[in-house]
């Protein structure tokens, strides 16, 4: 596997036109089914976001850090304590994204204009090591683009929409790798208390409320 730095150079060199071609060949239209915004059984919805995306959402709703994000549960103990390395969108009591609402069977995002890149680009990802993958197994692939489980796949998409998706997909791949590299370079081991949760992101170690530890 290539180093994160080498993968970052590959991400920066991605051809947006080729990505758009791949997206067009697969096809996609959001059906607003809500599958990518909701939890499934015991699995809560988990969509990762960058620290600046947390702040943008927090400011857009005039809320607090915890209203937007929670520590990614991977690596944490059953009680939610320990160390982890990413933030995910906050969930409600049902395990659904806290910004998801449904009316008469149709889903909607209440912060659609400010949604993070992982939501903007679902169900697609780029086949690069070190980049985060969305929910669902990859079910199709064209060039560097992977398509993950979604009932909207295979539907017609306009060139303009494919190009917008391609641009967001490239940006997300770059940001994923920049974040991973910053975490790697800035990581300092900490002694985590028995009832403590620490999130290491590109800005350093934080408490669940987003404040520096």
TAUR-V147255 format. One line per field, one symbol per residue. ss: DSSP state (@ for helix, = for strand, . for the rest). phi: phi as a letter, one per 40 degrees, with the letter a starting at -180 (. if undefined). psi: psi as a letter, one per 20 degrees, with the letter a starting at -180 (. if undefined). A space follows every 10 residues. Layout:
BEGIN
ss: ???
phi: ???
psi: ???
END
This chain:
BEGIN
ss: ...@@@@@@@ @@...@@@@@ @@@@@@.=.. .........= ..=....==. @@@@@@@@@@ @...@@@@== =......... .===..===. =.....=..= ===..====. .@@@..@@@@ @..===.... .......=== ==..====.. ..=.....@@ @@@@@@@@@@ @@@@@@@@@@ @@@@@@.... ......==== =..===.... .=.
phi: .ccccccccc cccdcccccc dcccccgaac cfcgccbbcb gccccbbcac dccccccdcc bfbbdccbbb cdccgccdcg bhbababbdc bcccgcdccc bbbfgbcabc bdcbccdccc bcbbabcbcg ccbcdgccba aagccbbbda cccgccbccc cccccccccc dccccdcccc cccccccbdb ccccbbbbbc bcbhcbcccg ccc
psi: pqrhghhghg ghjpohghgh gggghgqqpp ikhihiiqro cioqpopqqq ghhghggghh jlbrghhgqq ppipiqrhjj rbqrjrqqqq rahijqpijp qpoljpqqpi kghjqrhhhh ipkqrpmpqi qqprqqqpiq pocipqprpp iiqjqqpqgg hhhgggghgg gggghghggg ghgghippqq oprhkqpppo aijapqriji qq.
END
